[in-house]
Amino acid sequence: MNAPLDLERLLPQIDHRHLDALEEEAIYILREVAGGFERPALLFSGGKDSCVVLRLAEKAFKQRQASGAYAGRLPFALLHVDTGHNFPEVIAFRDALVKASGDALIVAHLDESIRRGTVRLGHALESRNPHQSVALLEAIEQHRFDCLIGGARRDEEKARAKERIFSHRDHFGQWQPKEQRPELWSLFNTRLRPGEHFRAFPISNWTELDVWLYIARENIALPKLYYSHPRRVLRRKGLLVPLTAVTPPQPGETVETALVRFRTVGDMTCTCPVESAAASATEVVTETLTATLSERGATRMDDRTSDASMERRKKEGYF
């Protein structure tokens, strides 16, 4: 049997030239957004992908200090759509990070959409994840955003692979695959008609492994949920469901404590952890090298409804 990789020792010796190329492309895209739009915003949830995009934005627009911190403010605000069912640890991490960075944060609360009646839930514990599109589109209209920077990657899900780097959205906020514009030679057509906007994806060409290699190299802070910790869970439909106030046990289910980590974080009603002992970014890299399921396929209940569930939500204005 082969000995396990000592990734802590090998990581400094890994050829990072592909990460350098991905970083250069992402910074170029971010600067294109800043130069080509009047009111862009960066979608920031506190998740690993948005933390990577935030670090890239800091490199693109801020001055790095001798301490390693980045001074200055971004030329756009951060925007978070809060479902009201987010993990408390992620919200606390988001607020602490924004306070330390001094960047502007705009929070679109789904609870406000519910109070206005633009979102109606079938029952109190219904997953709010699909309804984020409404709160997002309302925030776009209120703040007149013309481009939203997101952390989507093409390896996440099949519908993501149909995206352009600059993804055009019509005046209803809808994504139409047949109306996306060509992006030959990294030239982007950013012309808009009134009411339209773009979604820009600087890490579109990254994989989950690239993200974790970059997190390890750059020592990017993440919510602790991304690393191994004991958590009370339920086993449901082949997934581990975290025990929370909005995901109580169903009749016949047994609550157990397992050592888990989250590969993605989102609405508690549909985001599941995986069993793992990985307690650092380099250990997560080792696990990711052998993963056979995408993070959404392994951890998201809402993406198991059908093969077209993500594409349907994207056409309705989803991230």
GIFENLIN-V201731 format. One record per run of one state. SS is the DSSP state (H for helix, E for strand, - for the rest). FROM is the first residue (numbers start at 0). LEN is the number of residues. If there is no record, write none. Layout:
ss/from/len
SS/FROM/LEN
SS/FROM/LEN
This chain:
ss/from/len
-/0/6
H/6/7
-/13/3
H/16/20
-/36/3
E/39/4
-/43/4
H/47/14
-/61/1
E/62/2
-/64/5
E/69/2
-/71/5
E/76/6
-/82/3
E/85/1
-/86/1
H/87/14
-/101/3
E/104/5
H/109/7
-/116/12
H/128/15
-/143/3
E/146/4
-/150/7
H/157/5
-/162/3
E/165/4
-/169/5
E/174/1
-/175/1
H/176/3
-/179/4
H/183/3
-/186/10
E/196/5
-/201/6
H/207/11
-/218/5
H/223/3
-/226/2
E/228/8
-/236/2
E/238/4
-/242/1
E/243/1
-/244/2
E/246/1
-/247/8
E/255/6
-/261/5
E/266/1
-/267/3
E/270/1
-/271/1
E/272/3
-/275/5
H/280/9
-/289/5
H/294/5
E/299/1
H/300/4
-/304/4
H/308/7
-/315/4
